[in-house]
Amino acid sequence: MSHGEPHAGSRPDWEAIRQNLEETRRRVETVLKPDAKRSRAIMEERARKLAETVKEARTAADPVNVIQFSMQGEHFALETRLVREFAALRRLTPVPGGPAFLLGLTNLRGIHLPVIDLRALMGAPAPGLSDLSSLLVAGREEPELAILTGNDCALTELDRAALSQRADRDRRTDGYAFITGITPEAVMLLDGERLLKAARPGEPALNQGKETREGNT
């Protein structure tokens, strides 16, 4: 019989066993559950790293709120800060000699607004009004311009930092001068400020174009 081995019939030392278990438990808790000071340091480090991650994400992204809509398979977006309202197209007065994308003028509560067709502006054949009878009214502080749209307008957010300036060569027209950029999902962000400037009376931009409605008739 080896030294230290309990004699036959001796009782276990439960107190010693309990103390050993308690000591083991304390050691495990020390590893798995650090003290308050160490816990605070760990949480502060995690918070710092999370704040850095959020800051980096905000720096990389440049979100902009837009109204997005589609026309004949093309997807467009305009910043919400320039959207004044939506209106129904009720009456349209043609502008003789105007470019194909200038549908005419409409009267909105006494304000005569130019109505443009983005399909024609981008160089695509415009099939006329067809089933499009809604207008997105744009302006800085008051209505200045009306854009022909369908009924699928939606409020969303785009990442300006992800915009590309690429455009297919065979589709490149003067209309792309009014595009800020294109998202990876092929949504074209309109340069609203440039469109509004072009819509001002006396500005030549909306009065230029080799193809005119008068010439097409």
C-alpha positions in Angstrom: 0.0 0.0 0.0 1.5 3.3 -1.1 2.1 6.2 1.3 -0.9 8.6 1.5 -3.4 6.1 0.2 -6.4 6.0 2.5 -6.7 2.9 4.7 -9.4 0.5 3.9 -12.6 1.5 5.6 -11.4 5.1 6.2 -13.8 8.0 5.4 -13.1 10.5 2.6 -12.0 13.9 3.8 -15.0 15.8 2.3 -13.8 19.1 3.7 -10.5 18.8 1.8 -12.3 17.8 -1.3 -14.7 20.8 -1.0 -11.8 23.1 -0.5 -10.0 21.7 -3.6 -13.1 22.1 -5.7 -13.6 25.7 -4.5 -10.0 26.5 -5.3 -10.4 25.0 -8.8 -13.6 27.0 -9.3 -11.9 30.3 -8.3 -9.0 29.6 -10.7 -11.5 28.9 -13.6 -13.5 32.1 -12.9 -10.2 34.1 -12.8 -9.5 33.0 -16.4 -13.1 33.2 -17.7 -14.3 36.2 -15.7 -11.7 38.9 -15.3 -12.0 41.4 -12.5 -13.9 44.6 -12.8 -10.9 46.7 -13.8 -9.8 44.2 -16.5 -13.4 43.9 -17.7 -13.7 47.7 -18.0 -10.4 47.9 -20.0 -11.6 45.1 -22.3 -15.0 46.9 -22.9 -13.2 50.3 -23.5 -10.9 48.6 -26.1 -13.9 47.0 -27.8 -15.7 50.4 -27.9 -12.7 52.1 -29.3 -12.3 49.6 -32.1 -16.0 49.7 -32.9 -15.9 53.5 -33.1 -12.9 53.3 -35.5 -14.8 50.9 -37.7 -17.9 53.1 -37.8 -15.7 56.1 -38.6 -14.0 54.3 -41.4 -17.3 53.2 -42.8 -18.7 56.7 -42.7 -15.6 58.0 -44.4 -15.7 55.4 -47.2 -19.4 56.0 -47.8 -21.1 59.2 -48.9 -24.9 58.5 -48.6 -27.4 60.7 -50.4 -31.2 60.5 -50.2 -32.8 60.3 -53.6 -36.1 59.7 -55.4 -35.5 56.8 -57.8 -37.6 56.0 -60.8 -37.5 54.0 -64.0 -38.3 54.9 -67.6 -38.2 52.4 -70.5 -35.7 50.2 -68.8 -33.4 53.0 -67.6 -33.1 53.9 -63.9 -32.7 57.4 -62.7 -32.4 59.2 -59.3 -32.7 62.8 -58.1 -31.6 64.1 -54.8 -34.6 64.7 -52.5 -33.4 68.1 -51.5 -34.3 69.2 -55.1 -37.7 67.5 -55.2 -40.6 69.8 -54.6 -43.6 67.6 -55.3 -45.3 65.2 -57.6 -48.0 66.2 -60.0 -50.2 64.8 -62.7 -49.6 65.9 -66.3 -52.9 67.5 -67.3 -52.0 69.9 -70.2 -48.9 70.3 -72.3 -48.1 73.2 -74.6 -45.5 72.3 -77.3 -42.5 74.5 -77.8 -41.9 74.8 -81.6 -38.3 74.2 -82.5 -37.4 72.8 -79.1 -35.2 69.8 -78.7 -36.7 66.3 -78.7 -36.4 65.9 -75.0 -38.3 69.1 -74.2 -41.9 67.9 -74.4 -43.3 71.4 -73.8 -44.6 73.6 -71.0 -47.1 72.8 -68.3 -49.0 75.2 -66.0 -48.6 74.3 -62.3 -50.7 76.8 -60.3 -49.7 79.6 -62.6 -46.1 78.6 -63.0 -45.1 77.6 -66.5 -42.6 74.7 -66.2 -40.6 73.1 -68.9 -41.3 69.3 -69.1 -38.4 67.1 -70.1 -38.3 63.5 -71.2 -35.1 61.8 -69.8 -35.3 59.0 -72.4 -34.8 61.5 -75.2 -32.3 63.4 -73.2 -30.2 60.2 -73.0 -30.5 59.7 -76.7 -33.0 56.9 -76.6 -36.1 57.0 -78.9 -39.0 58.4 -76.9 -42.3 56.8 -77.7 -44.2 59.9 -76.6 -46.2 60.2 -73.4 -47.6 56.6 -73.7 -48.7 55.7 -70.2 -46.5 58.2 -68.5 -48.6 60.9 -66.9 -46.8 61.8 -63.8 -44.4 64.7 -63.2 -41.6 64.9 -60.7 -41.4 68.7 -60.0 -37.9 69.9 -59.1 -36.6 73.2 -57.8 -34.4 74.7 -55.1 -37.1 76.7 -53.2 -40.0 76.7 -55.7 -41.0 74.6 -58.8 -38.6 75.2 -61.7 -38.6 72.1 -63.8 -40.9 69.0 -64.4 -39.5 65.6 -65.3 -41.8 63.1 -66.9 -42.0 59.9 -64.8 -44.0 56.8 -64.3 -45.7 55.7 -61.1 -42.8 53.7 -59.7 -41.0 56.5 -57.8 -39.4 55.4 -54.5 -37.4 57.0 -51.8 -34.1 55.4 -51.3 -30.4 56.1 -50.5 -27.4 55.9 -52.8 -23.7 55.9 -52.0 -22.1 58.8 -53.8 -18.7 57.3 -53.2 -19.6 54.2 -55.3 -20.7 56.2 -58.3 -18.9 55.5 -61.6 -18.4 58.0 -64.4 -18.5 55.3 -67.0 -21.0 55.3 -69.9 -21.3 53.1 -72.9 -19.6 54.7 -75.8 -22.4 53.9 -78.2 -24.8 55.5 -75.9 -22.8 58.6 -75.0 -24.8 61.8 -75.8 -24.9 65.3 -74.6 -27.5 64.2 -72.1 -24.8 62.5 -70.1 -23.6 65.9 -69.1 -26.6 66.0 -66.8 -25.6 62.7 -65.1 -23.4 62.9 -61.9 -22.5 59.2 -62.0 -23.9 55.7 -62.3 -24.2 53.2 -59.5 -23.1 49.6 -59.7 -26.8 48.7 -60.2 -26.9 51.0 -63.3 -28.9 53.8 -61.6 -28.0 57.2 -63.1 -27.9 60.0 -60.5 -29.1 63.2 -62.2 -27.1 66.4 -61.8 -30.1 68.3 -60.5 -28.3 71.6 -60.1 -27.2 71.5 -63.8 -30.7 70.5 -64.9 -32.3 73.4 -63.0 -29.7 75.9 -64.3 -30.4 74.7 -67.9 -34.1 75.2 -67.3 -33.8 78.9 -66.4 -35.2 81.4 -69.0 -32.5 82.4 -71.4 -30.2 79.5 -70.7 -29.3 77.7 -74.0 -28.9 74.2 -72.7 -32.5 73.1 -73.0 -32.8 74.9 -76.3 -30.0 73.1 -78.1 -30.0 69.9 -79.9 -29.6 68.7 -83.5 -32.9 66.9 -83.4 -35.9 69.0 -82.6 -39.6 68.2 -82.4 -40.3 70.6 -85.2 -37.8 68.8 -87.3 -39.4 65.5 -86.5 -42.9 66.5 -87.5 
